Amino acid sequence: MQNQDESERHKIAAPHWTEEQVKRRRQRNLAIAWTLAGLIILFFVVTIVKLGGNVVNRPL
């Protein structure tokens, strides 16, 4: 009987999100995704600029 009481005591209730919280979380996730995509594009462009135009003419 004691084991059953132990398991009941350690249960955690799942959070219940309101519509507003779900909407804000989705907006925040989209903002993070767009920022990450922008940084990836920025790093790619900077890399290409630093390598210069000769990167296409290199021998294979």
ZAROKOL-970249 format. One record per atom (N, C-alpha, C): x, y, z; residue in one letter; chain; atom name. Coordinates in pm, 1 decimal, always signed. Each point is the difference from the previous one (the first is absolute). Example, Ala and Ser with C-alpha at 12.3 -4.5 7.8 and 13.67 -1.06 7.14 Angstrom:
BEGIN
SEPA        px        py        pz  residuo  cadena  atomo
SEPA   +1319.0    -569.0    +780.0        A       A      N
SEPA     -89.0    +119.0      +0.0        A       A     CA
SEPA     +90.0    +120.0      +0.0        A       A      C
SEPA     -35.0    +105.0     -72.0        S       A      N
SEPA     +82.0    +119.0      +6.0        S       A     CA
SEPA     -77.0    +109.0     +73.0        S       A      C
***
This chain:
BEGIN
SEPA        px        py        pz  residuo  cadena  atomo
SEPA     +82.1    -119.5      +0.0        M       A      N
SEPA     -82.1    +119.5      +0.0        M       A     CA
SEPA     +86.7    +126.1      +0.0        M       A      C
SEPA    +113.8      -8.6     +61.9        Q       A      N
SEPA     +88.4    +116.1      +6.6        Q       A     CA
SEPA     +53.6     +36.0    -138.7        Q       A      C
SEPA     +27.9     -98.4     -85.6        N       A      N
SEPA     +49.7     +27.3    -134.6        N       A     CA
SEPA    -100.5     +79.5     -81.7        N       A      C
SEPA    -128.7     -28.9     +18.6        Q       A      N
SEPA    -102.9     +72.0     -73.6        Q       A     CA
SEPA      -3.3    +146.3     +44.3        Q       A      C
SEPA     +14.1     +26.1    +128.1        D       A      N
SEPA      +2.1    +137.0     +49.8        D       A     CA
SEPA    +120.9     +75.5     -54.3        D       A      C
SEPA    +114.4     -68.2      -9.7        E       A      N
SEPA    +121.8     +61.7     -53.5        E       A     CA
SEPA     -21.3     +42.4    -145.3        E       A      C
SEPA     -60.4     -87.7     -80.8        S       A      N
SEPA     -18.4     +32.7    -141.0        S       A     CA
SEPA    -100.9    +112.6     -17.8        S       A      C
SEPA     -99.8      +6.5     +80.6        E       A      N
SEPA     -99.1    +107.9      -8.6        E       A     CA
SEPA     +62.4    +133.9     +38.2        E       A      C
SEPA     +91.4      -2.1     +93.9        R       A      N
SEPA     +61.3    +123.1     +47.3        R       A     CA
SEPA     +93.1     +60.7    -104.6        R       A      C
SEPA     +59.0     -83.3     -87.1        H       A      N
SEPA     +97.2     +47.9     -97.3        H       A     CA
SEPA     -62.3     +36.9    -134.6        H       A      C
SEPA    -129.8     -14.9     -14.1        K       A      N
SEPA     -64.5     +35.1    -126.1        K       A     CA
SEPA      -4.9    +151.7     -13.8        K       A      C
SEPA     +22.2     +47.4    -123.2        I       A      N
SEPA      -3.2    +142.6     -28.5        I       A     CA
SEPA    -112.0     +24.6     -99.7        I       A      C
SEPA     -81.5     +99.1     +28.3        A       A      N
SEPA    -110.2     +31.8     -90.1        A       A     CA
SEPA     +53.5     +68.0    -125.1        A       A      C
SEPA     -54.4     -36.2    -113.7        A       A      N
SEPA     +40.8     +61.0    -126.4        A       A     CA
SEPA     -50.5    +144.0      -5.5        A       A      C
SEPA     +80.0     +90.5     -55.8        P       A      N
SEPA     -44.6    +139.1      -7.4        P       A     CA
SEPA    -113.8     +15.9    -101.2        P       A      C
SEPA     -91.4     +87.1     +30.3        H       A      N
SEPA    -110.0     +30.3     -90.2        H       A     CA
SEPA     +22.9    +140.1     -53.5        H       A      C
SEPA     +27.3      +8.6    -131.2        W       A      N
SEPA     +33.0    +126.8     -62.8        W       A     CA
SEPA    -128.1     +68.4     -45.9        W       A      C
SEPA      -6.9    +129.8     +22.5        T       A      N
SEPA    -111.9     +77.4     -53.1        T       A     CA
SEPA     +27.9     +29.0    -146.7        T       A      C
SEPA    -102.3     +43.0     -72.5        E       A      N
SEPA     +16.3     +33.5    -141.4        E       A     CA
SEPA    +102.1    +111.5     -17.0        E       A      C
SEPA      -1.5     +97.0     +88.7        E       A      N
SEPA     +93.7    +113.1      -6.5        E       A     CA
SEPA    +143.6     -48.0     +19.5        E       A      C
SEPA     +22.3     -90.8     +93.4        Q       A      N
SEPA    +134.1     -52.6     +24.0        Q       A     CA
SEPA     +50.1     -80.1    -119.6        Q       A      C
SEPA     -87.1     -78.6     -61.4        V       A      N
SEPA     +38.3     -77.6    -117.6        V       A     CA
SEPA     +34.8     +94.5    -114.4        V       A      C
SEPA     -79.9    +104.6     -18.6        K       A      N
SEPA     +25.0     +97.2    -107.1        K       A     CA
SEPA    +132.7     +71.6     +21.5        K       A      C
SEPA     +27.8     +42.3    +122.5        R       A      N
SEPA    +126.4     +68.5     +30.4        R       A     CA
SEPA    +119.5     -92.4     -18.0        R       A      C
SEPA     -15.4    -125.1     +39.8        R       A      N
SEPA    +109.3     -95.5     -14.7        R       A     CA
SEPA     +29.3     -24.7    -148.1        R       A      C
SEPA    -105.3     -11.6     -80.5        R       A      N
SEPA     +18.4     -19.9    -143.6        R       A     CA
SEPA     +70.5    +119.7     -62.8        R       A      C
SEPA     -39.7    +121.8     +39.2        Q       A      N
SEPA     +64.3    +120.7     -51.9        Q       A     CA
SEPA    +146.8      +6.4     +40.2        Q       A      C
SEPA     +27.9     -35.7    +123.5        R       A      N
SEPA    +138.4      +0.5     +48.6        R       A     CA
SEPA     +83.6    -103.2     -75.7        R       A      C
SEPA     -56.5    -118.4     -23.5        N       A      N
SEPA     +72.4    -102.7     -74.5        N       A     CA
SEPA     +27.2     +44.7    -143.0        N       A      C
SEPA     -97.3     +65.6     -63.5        L       A      N
SEPA     +20.9     +50.4    -135.1        L       A     CA
SEPA    +107.8    +107.9      -1.9        L       A      C
SEPA      -0.1     +87.3    +100.1        A       A      N
SEPA    +102.7    +105.1      +6.6        A       A     CA
SEPA    +138.7     -62.3     +14.3        A       A      C
SEPA     +12.3    -101.2     +82.4        I       A      N
SEPA    +128.3     -68.1     +18.3        I       A     CA
SEPA     +41.1     -68.6    -130.0        I       A      C
SEPA     -94.7     -64.0     -68.0        A       A      N
SEPA     +30.5     -69.1    -125.9        A       A     CA
SEPA     +46.6     +98.9    -106.5        A       A      C
SEPA     -67.9    +114.2     -13.3        W       A      N
SEPA     +39.5    +100.8     -99.7        W       A     CA
SEPA    +136.4     +58.6     +33.2        W       A      C
SEPA     +26.5     +22.8    +127.5        T       A      N
SEPA    +130.7     +52.0     +40.8        T       A     CA
SEPA    +110.0    -100.0     -32.5        T       A      C
SEPA     -24.2    -126.2     +29.9        L       A      N
SEPA     +98.1    -103.4     -30.1        L       A     CA
SEPA     +24.1     -12.1    -150.7        L       A      C
SEPA    -106.7      +3.7     -79.0        A       A      N
SEPA     +13.9      -6.3    -145.7        A       A     CA
SEPA     +78.6    +120.7     -51.6        A       A      C
SEPA     -27.6    +117.2     +56.0        G       A      N
SEPA     +73.4    +120.8     -40.0        G       A     CA
SEPA    +148.4     -10.5     +31.1        G       A      C
SEPA     +32.9     -53.0    +116.4        L       A      N
SEPA    +141.0     -16.7     +36.4        L       A     CA
SEPA     +69.9     -99.9     -92.0        L       A      C
SEPA     -69.6    -107.5     -34.7        I       A      N
SEPA     +58.8     -98.9     -90.4        I       A     CA
SEPA     +28.9     +62.7    -135.7        I       A      C
SEPA     -95.7     +76.3     -51.2        I       A      N
SEPA     +19.6     +67.7    -128.9        I       A     CA
SEPA    +113.6    +101.2      +9.5        I       A      C
SEPA      +4.2     +74.8    +109.9        L       A      N
SEPA    +106.2     +99.0     +19.4        L       A     CA
SEPA    +137.7     -67.2      +1.2        L       A      C
SEPA     +14.4    -108.9     +75.2        F       A      N
SEPA    +127.9     -70.7      +5.8        F       A     CA
SEPA     +38.3     -54.9    -136.8        F       A      C
SEPA     -97.8     -50.2     -74.9        F       A      N
SEPA     +27.0     -52.4    -132.9        F       A     CA
SEPA     +50.5    +111.1     -92.4        F       A      C
SEPA     -68.0    +113.2      +1.1        V       A      N
SEPA     +38.8    +111.9     -85.8        V       A     CA
SEPA    +138.1     +51.5     +38.2        V       A      C
SEPA     +26.9     +14.4    +128.4        V       A      N
SEPA    +131.4     +47.5     +44.4        V       A     CA
SEPA    +108.6     -98.1     -42.7        V       A      C
SEPA     -27.6    -129.0     +11.1        T       A      N
SEPA     +98.0    -100.7     -41.6        T       A     CA
SEPA     +28.6     +10.0    -149.3        T       A      C
SEPA    -103.9     +12.0     -80.9        I       A      N
SEPA     +18.3     +10.8    -144.6        I       A     CA
SEPA     +77.8    +126.7     -34.1        I       A      C
SEPA     -30.7    +111.2     +66.3        V       A      N
SEPA     +70.3    +126.3     -26.7        V       A     CA
SEPA    +147.1     -12.2     +38.1        V       A      C
SEPA     +28.1     -62.5    +114.2        K       A      N
SEPA    +139.4     -14.0     +44.0        K       A     CA
SEPA     +78.7     -93.0     -92.5        K       A      C
SEPA     -63.1    -104.2     -52.5        L       A      N
SEPA     +67.2     -91.1     -91.0        L       A     CA
SEPA     +25.2     +65.8    -134.8        L       A      C
SEPA     -86.2     +91.4     -37.7        G       A      N
SEPA     +18.8     +72.0    -125.8        G       A     CA
SEPA     -59.6     -74.5    -117.8        G       A      C
SEPA     +12.0     +59.7    -115.8        G       A      N
SEPA     -58.7     -57.3    -119.6        G       A     CA
SEPA     +77.4    -117.4     -54.8        G       A      C
SEPA    +124.1     -18.1     +41.1        N       A      N
SEPA     +82.1    -108.7     -53.4        N       A     CA
SEPA     -39.7    -137.9     +52.9        N       A      C
SEPA     -90.7      -6.5     +92.0        V       A      N
SEPA     -37.3    -128.2     +57.1        V       A     CA
SEPA     -63.9     -89.2    -107.1        V       A      C
SEPA     -61.7     +60.3    -103.0        V       A      N
SEPA     -63.7     -79.1    -104.8        V       A     CA
SEPA    +103.1     -49.8    -100.8        V       A      C
SEPA    +112.0     +66.9     -12.3        N       A      N
SEPA    +100.6     -34.4     -99.5        N       A     CA
SEPA    +108.7     -92.7     +54.2        N       A      C
SEPA     -19.6     -57.1    +115.1        R       A      N
SEPA    +103.4     -86.4     +58.2        R       A     CA
SEPA      +2.4    -134.2     -72.1        R       A      C
SEPA    +116.6     -62.8      -3.0        P       A      N
SEPA     +10.7    -130.1     -68.4        P       A     CA
SEPA     -68.2    -108.5     +83.8        P       A      C
SEPA     -64.1     -93.3     -69.2        L       A      N
SEPA     -65.1    -111.4     +69.7        L       A     CA
SEPA     +97.2    -111.7      +2.5        L       A      C
***
